[in-house]
Amino acid sequence: MATSSSKETAKKETTKGLHIGTLFGIDLEVDLSWFFIFILVASNLAGGVLPVWHPEWPVGLRWGVAFAAALLFFASVVVHELSHSLVARARNLPVRRITLFLFGGVSNLEREPASAGTEFLMAVVGPLTSIVLGGIFLLLGGLLAGGVLGAFSNPQGALSGLGPLPTLLFWLGPVNIFVGLFNLIPGFPLDGGRILRSVLWRSTGDLRKATRWASGVGQCVAWSLILAGAGMIFGMHVPLFGTGLGGGLWLVFIGWFLNNAAISSYRQTVMRQALESVPVFRLMRRHVPTVTPQLPVRRLIDEWILGTDERAFPVMSGNDLVGLVCLEDVRGLPREEWDRATVADIMTRAEHLATVEPDEDVSDALRKLTSNNVRQMPVVDHGHLVGLLRQRDVMKWIELQSNLEAA
């Protein structure tokens, strides 16, 4: 979900968020949107929850516990996503990174699961992990508090007598259990929706049909959340969510996000199936206009960029690919430098390019294009340039296949 610049040069893959570490060979990243929700959680705790539980605590202690709780909560989200990723890797599904963002976290899988059984295991392990974590936090809180029997008869009194660490644990426990249960809602692409898709996939033997049905259920769930949130805004009390403008807006926002995600996930499945077993050489442009490193930028603009419909040009020195130059590279050069600079001064050099092979599946190539946020990549066979794969040509193929199926 993270975003990056629209630069068209096919550079090697770069991270789309702030890299914070690596676990089990999986990169951990934080999207900028995560900082917003982190501050929101910490502020809610310090300004709303803890003053009710512990009105005698000084402001500094409340904020210290609030920030610690927010950090541990998102560490729990990482553990949740890591459980998905480790199961995926155990099932031979490569996982490159885990990204924390506005709505929690997402594991970046290289491809879809190969079977309904793998999908089920990957999906169910996340909510179970969160529920188990919640139980562990509650157990530890109870041990540190010397038992929780008083909490059932007088919960406010029991909480008010706790120290900072048990308080933190008693907040983390229910929150993680709620996250686990919420993710079991059959709203694709939530974990519960993926569990539903795995069951439908096993029943029908058709991934696309199962995804369409699961996506439909996901959209129904999303609209239910939107309507519930709207009701909360106008004073209706919704079980588990309560009432009020802030909570209602948040629920509407979550529903809107889920609805878009459900539609997008189905489209991605259609795209993958349209590209299944299609080699790159079928869609690549074979006769690609190339330029030399010595070509002045002015001539590049006048004769190549303005004279063709291409936006990127491989840079060749004899038979060797030495780089790639695109419209975005020209835009980064001041106009007064156009007559003096050459292509070699602005191009992306070959060692920094991501490339694709002609026999590679287009679905894998498209993942490279999207992960690098580029619109084309050189197609190289044993070190020699044989073509250029453009994202728009891939999209045309997908559109053609969809139209043929609909006819």
N, C-alpha and C positions, 0 to 999 in steps of 0.2 A: 503493500500500500504506500509504500514510500514513493516519493517523487524525486526526480532529478532533472537536470537541464536537458534541453532538446537538441544538443549538439549532435550532428549527423555523422561525425567521423567514427569509424568502427574501431574504437580503442578497446584494449583489453578490459575485462570486467572490473568495475570499481564498485565499492560498497555504496549503498543508497542511504545509509544512515550512519550515525556515530558508532564506530566500532569500540566495544567496551571489553572484549575478551574472547576467549575460545574455550569451549568445553567439549571434550570427546571429539576434537577435530571439527566442531561446528562453530562457526563465527556467530557471536552475539552482537546485535546492533540495536541502537535506540533511534527511532524516528523522532523528528522534532515534535510531532503531535503528542508524544509520550510525556514530555515535560509539562504540557498543559494539564493532562489528567493527573500527573503526580502532584502538582501544586494543588489541584482541586481536591484530591483525596486528603492530603496533609491539612489543607485549610478546613475541610469539613470536620476532621478529627479534632484539630486544635481549637476551632471556634464553635463547634456544635456538640460533638459527642463527649469529649473529655470534660468540658465545663459542667456538664450534667452529672457525669459519673464522679468527678472529683473537683467540686467547686473550690476547695481549699488549695489546690495546686497552683503554684506561681505560673505566670505566662511562659517563662522560659522552659519549665519542665513539660508543660503541655505541648509546646512546639517540638521539643526534643523527642518526646514519645511519639508524636504524630509523624515526624519525619522518619523515625526508625520503623514505625508500623508501615508507612507507605513503601519504604525500601524493601522490607521483608515481604510485603504483599506482592510486589512486582518480582521479587526473587521467587515467590511461589508460582507466579505466572510462567517464569522461565522454566521451573521444574515441570510444570504442566506441559509446556511445549516440548521440553526435552524428552519427556516420556513418549510423545508422539514420534519424535525424531529417532529415538533409539529403536523403537519398534520398527519404524520404516527402514532403518539401516539393517536391522536384523533380517528384514524381508527383501534385502537387495535393492532398496530404493535410496538413491543418494540424496543427502540433505546438505545443502550448502550453508544455510544460516537460519538463525531465529531472530526475528525482528519484533521489538516491543513498540507498539503504537497506541493510538488513542483508545482503542477498544480492547487492549490486552496484548496478545502476541500472536504471531503466525510463523509456522515452520515452512521454509521454502523448499518444496520437493522438486526434484528434477522432472518427475513424470507422475502420471496417475498410478495407483496401485494396480497390480496385474490381476488381482482376483477379489471377489467379494469378501472372502475370509480375511485377506490382508487389510482391506478397507475397514472391516469391523473391528479387528484388533487395534489398528492404529487409532480409530475414533474413540473406542470405549476406554482406552487406557488413560486418556487425558482427564475426563471427569472423575474417574476412579482415583487418580492421583491427587486431584484437588480435595476430594472428600476425605481421603486418608490423611492428607496433610492437615486438614481442618480438625480431624479427630486427634491427631498427635498434638496439635497446638492446644486444644482443650484439655487433653490429658496432662500436658506439662503445666498448663496454667492451674489446673486443679491441684497438682502435686505441690506447686510452689505456694498456693494459697492455703494449703492444709485441708483440702477437701472442698467440695462444691455443694454440700447438702443444703446450706443456708440459701443458696441461690434460687432454689425452687420456691421457697416460702416468701422470701424477701429479696428479689434479685437486685434492686437498687441499693439496699443496705449492704448486701454481700459485695457488690462491685465497689462501693465507696470505701470499703476497708482494705482494698487491694493496693499493693505497691505498683510501681511503674511496669516492671516486667510481667507480672501476672495479668495486669490490665491489658498490656499489649497482646499477650497470648490469647486472652479471652475475646479480644476484638478480631484477631487473625483467624481464630478457629471457625466461627460462624461465617465469616466472609468467604473463606475458602470453600466451605461446604456449600454456600449459596452459589459460588462460581461453578462448582462441579454440577450442581443440580440444574442451574440455568443452562449450562452447555448441553445437558441431556434433552432440552426442548427440541423436538423434531423440526427445527427450522434450518434447513440447508442454507449456507454451509457451516452452521454450528456442528459440533461433534454429534449431537443427537440427530441432526439431519443427515450426516454421513453414515451414522448407524442405520437410519431408515433406508438410505440409498443402498447400503450393502445388502440389506434384507431383500429389497426390491430387485437388486441386481442378481442375487442368488435365485430368486423366484422366477424372474423372466429370462435370465441369461443375456439381457440386453442392457449394456451400460448407459447408452444414450436414453433409452426409454426410462430407466430407473432414475437417471439424473433429471429428466424432464418432470417426472412425478414428484421427486424429492424437492426440486426447485419450486414446483407449484405449492407444495405444503409449506415450504419456507416462506413464500410470498404471503400465504394466508396467515402464518404466524406473525410475520412482519407487520401486516396491516392490523392484526389484532393488537399488537403493541402500540401502533400509532393511534388507534382508536382509544385504547386504554389511557395512553398519555394525554390525549385530548380531553378525555373525561376528567382526569386528575387536574388539568388546568382549570376546568370549570367547577371544581369542588367535589367531584366524585371520589370515593374512597376505594382504592383497588387493593385487594389482599396482597401482602408482601411488599407492595410498592407505596402504599399510603395515598396521600393526596398533596396538592400544592402545585404552584407554577413551576418551580425549579425541577422537581421530580418528574412532572408531566412533560416538560420540554425535553428532558434527558431521555425519557422513554420514547417519545416521538422520534428523536434523533437516532436512537438505537434501531427502532423499527425501520426508519428510512434507510439506514445503512444496511440492515439485513436484507431488505427488499432488493436493493441494488446489487448486493453481493450474490443473492440467489440467481438473479437474472444473468449476471456476469459469469457465474460458475457454469451455468448451462451453456452459454455461448462458447466458453472455453472448451467444454467437452465436445461440442459440435465441431469446433475448429480442429481439435486434436484428431477426431475421427476422419475429417476431410483430408488431413495430411498424413494419415496412417500409411506407412510403407511407400510413401512418395519420395524418391531420391531427389537431391538438390539439383542434379543436372537436368531434370525435367522442367524446372521452373526458372533456372538461372538465365541471365542474358549472356549469350555467348560472344556476340560481337560488341565489345565494350570499347567506347572511345577512351584512349589513354593519352597521357601527357608526359613530357620529360621534366626532370628536375630543373633544367635550365630555363624553362618557359617563363617569360615575364608574366607577372600577375595580370597586367593590363590585357595581354593577349588571351590569357585564360578566361577572363571575363567576356571579352568581345567575341572570341571565336568559339569557345566551348560552352560557357555557362549561358550566354545569350543566344548562341547558335544551335543549341540542342535542348532536349527536355530533361537532360541528366542533371543531377545535383551533386554528384560525387564522381571523381575520376581517379582510377589507379595511376600511380606514377611509376613509369618504367624507365630503367636504365639498361638499354639493350633488351635482353630477355628476362631480366631480373625485376621483380616487384620491390621497389624501394620505399613505397609509401602510398598514401591516399590523401587527396585534397578535396575539400567540399566547400559548398557555398558558405557555411558557417565559418570556415577558416578565413575566407575573404572578408567577411563582415568584421572580423577581429583586427583587420589591418587598416590603419588610417588611409584615407583616399589619396593623400599626397605621397604615399609610399608605393602606390600601385605600379608606377613606371620603373621604380628602382628595384623592388623586391621580385624574387623569383618563386616558383612553386616550391623549391627546396626549403625556402625560408618559412613557409607557413604550413606545409603538409604534416600529416601524422606519419612518422616513420614506421617502416615495416615491423620492427621489433615491438612496437606498441599496438599493433593491429590484432584484432580477433579475426580469424579466418575460418572457413568451412570447407570441407572436402566434397567433391561432386557426388560420391556415393552415400554421403551422410543423409539420414532422414530429414525431411524438411521440418518435421515437428521439433527435432532437436535443434536445427538451425534457427527456427523461430524463437526458441527459448534463449538462444544466444543473442539474437537481435533485441529481444525485449529486456533481457537481464542487463545488457550493455546500453540500453536505451539508444539504439542506433537504427537507421533506416535501410542500411545496406551493408554487406560484407563481401570482401573478395573471396572467390572460390579458387582454391589452390590445389593442384594435383602434383604431388612429388616436387614441391617447390616452385611450380610454374603456374602462372595465372591462367585460368581457363574460362573465367566468367565472373559475373557479379550477381549476387542474390539480393534482390530488393524487396523490402517489406510490402510495397504496394503490389508487386507481382504475386506474392503469397496471398495477400488479401483478395486479389482477383480470382485466384484459384479456389479459395474457400467460397467466395460468392457464387462462382460457377457451379461448384459441386452442390451447394445448397439449393440453387435454382433447379438443377437437374433432378434432385430428390423430390422437390416440391411439384415438379411437372407431372 
